[in-house]
Every structure is written in structure tokens, then in C-alpha cells.
Amino acid sequence: MKKINKKRMNQFTDSDSGRLINGLKTILLGLITAFIGNFSLQLFQNQYNFSLAIHFTFQWHTEMFLLGMFLLFTLYLWLTALSGSRWLSALILLIITVAMGVTTQQKMALRGEPLYPSDFTMINELPFLLKMVDRKLVIAVIILLISLVSLGIILFIKKKRSSKQWTNPVQKKLNWIVRGVTFIITSGVLHYSIGFNQPGNVLKSAYDRYAYWIPYSQQMNYYNNGFIGGFLYNLGVDAMTEPANYSKKQIADIVQKYKERAAEINETRPAAINDVNIVYVMNESFSDPLALEGVTVSEDPIPKIRLLKETTLSGTILSQGYGGGTANIEFEALTGLSMEPMSASLTTPYTQLVSRMNELPSAISYLKQQGYATTAIHPYNTTMYKRNEVYQKLGFTTFLNETNMEFSAKKGQNPYISDESAYQEVLQQMETTDESDFIHLVTMQNHMVYSGKYPGTAFSAQGTGNAKEAANYLQDLSYSDDALADFLTTIDELPEKTIVIFWGDHLPSFYSETIAETNGSLKMHQTPLLVYPNFAEKSGALGTISPIYFMNHILNTTNAQVTPYYALLMELEEALPAFEKGLYIERNSTEVFEKRADLSEETQELLKVYDTIQYDVTVGENYSKAFNFFED
């Protein structure tokens, strides 16, 4: 009988005990890191309000906090399996949570909305985005991240050296097996969690037991369900939910109805639009500060536009965004498709929807069919919101930007090309084409950050929440006021018929919470609108309308024939002039409604028809195109 080598057996026993202790240490460190990371996300999301973070974690929503911890712990185990170092993994996880936490805190402060998964598509715009953040905060975060990364590198080098000293081949093999199995399992869990919004997802079902999802307000959605819950809720899903009874026959019936409606309208209209230049001017952050209660300014920054509003067709738009979201307002204006019926998790259609489609019906594609030269002008780079790609799919033939614009002068120390230069570019483009022009201008002059743009400005403001930014913003508005007045004077002198649609995309983000509460949601989402033709005396009050209706007023002003699609939009506008998630303004009603269910039955039914068409062209089978719904 062979003798048992006690020394060797003791070695194996010691190694087993050591692995168990190391395993427990790894799990304990992971749980601590996951707790700190999740708590930090809550702290950042609530603008450093420690009390709210504590209440969410231990009193209000402990179950959802634990679910979030579970995901962070899974990510930690995945990183540990990948790197082989629990300390390095903990550091990486902390870096991720701090970076995401700071980002959502700043986004909440500046735009009133949290960090979305779709925001990661703008990572290549990081230098531009950092300009909007307080410099002291940026420096502090950079120092913290550099410190954590440096510590991580030291730990990684130390781990590599210690692993070379590990000579026991059995232990080494067992370690790789454990890491491999852990990596496979955690990869599966993380991949499964990405399908959070897919039917039957177990993680979603676990959240549903405790969550209170609020599709129309992602700020409240994150607040109620935690950062991780809100983030998961916004992971990719279809652009829209399929309407009831969606079918080819249903679309055919809708098309037939509005073909007849279009024919009725066109009986008194001579021809399709083709002899009028159309210029869209979406002016960055342009708003009327005098429209806000509690704000006092030293002098009116937009006297010329205020006078124009009295002598031309004018009103306000209901902006989908506050402090940001330019591309979403642009999307609505160009396509006639509203953000309101879209899934809550579809927060930026340019990056999440249009970029993955081959084509999308739009004012551009329609006017292009009428023989128009189609041009987009944005005095910045081409990558923001994937505009270079999106503009092509929408039908623009030419895209002028900061790299190929002839006019690029700026005002004062403003880093952005001025409105004046942008209008010069529009006029030059109109001169170079033989066809009628459709030109869509998205300005940049009034983009944040405002402090430091005009050190010598004479403007001042009280009650805004940030006097320095407000003073510079007022100067921006004044320059915009002068530039638009000069531009329209030149338009009046043109021999060609031209109609200009001018509007502000959203309010700036520096207003205090007091101002927001005093004025209410509607006022904080209203910006000026002008419809200015140089060929007819046209004045009147539009009230507040959504950007999806702009083509309605162009076709009415020019007395041009309409397509079945625009006949539908005209009927919808007659019932519901303005609507976005949480804000509905019904015709002849003095009340602003928060839900569709509050609207009249007739308006709700009309919205269902609109939803069906929008679903068909974005997610569905595009039957409406085959039935020529978007053509004369």
C-alpha cells in the first residue's frame, strides 16, 4: 500500500482554503463596489441630494436598488473574469459609474433629462460636449479619473507580476476554468439584460413588480425607478407600438379617405408648389425672455422680430425639448412625424431611427419630386446627430457646414459662426441654383455656453438664475434680431417668390427651477414662430402649433395643392394644433391637457389614424408609400 504524502496533501488543502478565501474576498469586494456605484448613480441623478439617495436605497425602492446592484455586480464579475484582478475590476466599475453619474447630473442640470443609452452615439463629440460643462467640474472629474486609471494600471502590473510567480499548473488551469465559466455566464446575463424591453424578459418582469414607469417623462421615470431602471427602460425597442388592427387594408382605407379629402382641397388650388423658394430657419435656443414671468431684462433684445410678429403670420411653437434636443424638433419640422407617438425609449430619431432606414417621407423628398434644389446648412461639423448620413436619407442634395461654407464670420468671442454669416450663405446658395430652392438652416450662434461670449455687453437680466449667462444670451438674441431683419429685407428685394419659416428650437437651459415652476411646462416649451412670404400681405395669429404642421402653412400661403398626407395633417391641426408627450392643446379649449385620454373622442380617433400612418412608415410595411399617400 502506497504511503500518502502528507506534505503534498496539506499543500492542496491550503490551496483549496486559499481559493475559497479569495473567492469570498472577490464577492465581498464586488458587492461593496456595486453598492457604492449604484448609490453614486442615485446621488448624481438627484443633483447630489444625499437624502433622496438614502431614501431611495433604504426606504422607497430598496428592491429596485438591489436589482440595479445585481447588474453592477454582474458587470464587476465579468470584468474580473476578463482581467483576473478583483481590485482592477472594482476600479473600472467605479470609473464607469462616476463617468455616467457626472454625465447624467450635468444633463439633468442643463436639459432637464437624464443620460440615455442613445447618448453614447455622440461619444465622438466629447470635446464639444465638454464645453457645455463647468470647467471646475471637468477638471475635478479628469483628476479623479486619471487617479483611478493610474491606480488601475499599477494594480494590473502588480497582478501580472504575481501571476508569473504562480507555478502550480493545476491551480493555474483551475483558475482559468473558473474565469472562463464566470465570463460565459456573466456575458450571457449582461447580453440578456440588453433585451430588457423584449417580451417575456425576466429582468423586466422583476422590475415590473415594483416599478412605476412614466413614458411621457423620462426625468420622473429615472427618479421613480432609479438610474439603472430608467436606463434599461430606454434600451432599444421598436420606434412605435403596433396600432390595433394594423393591416394593408386599414392603410388602404386611410389613404383612400385622404385622397378624397386632398381632391376636395385641390379643387380651388391651381397647381402643385414649384415656383416658390422655401427657407426654414431653425434658430438655436431662440426664445422670448419677455414672455416669462419673474424675468426682468434691461431692454428688449428682439424689438425687430416683435414688430414683425405684428405684421406677418406668427405665433409660437410647442417645442419638444428644453435646453436641448434640437435634432428632435428638426425631425418633426422636416418629416411631419411627431415624437409624441414614439416609444419613450426612442429619444433621438436621427440616431436611433432615420440612420437605420433607407428612406423616410419628408418635406424634402416631396419638394424634390416637385423639382426643388434641396440644401441643408448647419454652421458646425457634420457628425452631430449623424446629420451627414441623415440629411442624405431625408433627401437633401447639398449639405453646407463649417468645412465648406464661404461665410464663417463670428461675433465677439463667440466660438460659433454668426446668424449673419449663415444668412449670407443662404442667399448665396439661392443665387447659385436655377431651380426653386428648399433651404433648411440650423443656426449655431446662440448655442450654449453663453458666459464669456461678449464681455462688453450692455444687456443685463434679473431673476433668471444665472445673470452672467443671461446677459450674454440676450446679446445673442439681439444679434439674431438684427440679422433676421436684414435677411428679410434682402428677401423682400428678391425677384423670386420666397417664403421664410423662422422659429426657435427650444429655450436655453440656465433658467432657475423657480422660473420653471412659476411659468409652468407650457411656457418653458414655447418659442417664437414667423411665417414670412415676400409675395403677399399675410398676417394673423397662429397661436401655438407643433413643428409637424409647418408645410400646412406653406401650402396654404402659396395656395398650392396638397397630398393625402398633408390633407391628414391639416385635419389633425384643425383638431389638435399642438401636442407633445404630456402637453396637448386642443382647438377651442382653454385647458392644456396632460394625457390623450383627456382629449375629445373625435381628436383621439384622429390621433389613432395619424399613429397608424406614422407606424406604417417607421416600423411597419410602408403600405402607404406603395399607395402614393405622400405624392400628388
Secondary structure, 3 states (H helix, E strand, C coil): CCCCCHHHHHHHHHHHHHHHHHHHHHHHHHHHHHHHHHHHHHHHHCCCCHHHHHHHHHHHCHHHHHHHHHHHHHHHHHHHHHHCCHHHHHHHHHHHHHHHHHHHHHHHHHHCCCCCHHHHHHHHHHHHHHCCCCHHHHHHHHHHHHHHHHHHHHHHHHHHHHHHCCCCHHHHHHHHHHHHHHHHHHHHHHHHHHCCCCCCCHHHHHHHCCCCCCCCCHHHHHHHHHHHHHHHHCCCCCCCCCCCCCCHHHHHHHHHHHHHHHHHHHCCCCCCCCCCEEEEEEECCCCCHHHCCCCEECCCCCHHHHHHHHHCEEEEEECCCCCCCHHHHHHHHHHCCCCCCCCCCCCCHHHHCHHHCCCCCCHHHHHHHCCCEEEEEECCCCCHHHHHHHHHHHCCCEEEECCCCCCCCECCCCCCECHHHHHHHHHHHHHHCCCCEEEEEECCCCCCCCCCCCCCCCCCEECCCCHHHHHHHHHHHHHHHHHHHHHHHHHHHCCCCEEEEEEECCCCCCCCHHHHHHHHHHHCCEEEEEEEECCCCCCEEEEEECHHHHHHHHHHHCCCCCCHHHHHHHHHHHHCCEEECCEEECCCCCCEECCHHHCCHHHHHHHHHHHHHHHHHHCCCCHHHHCCCCCC
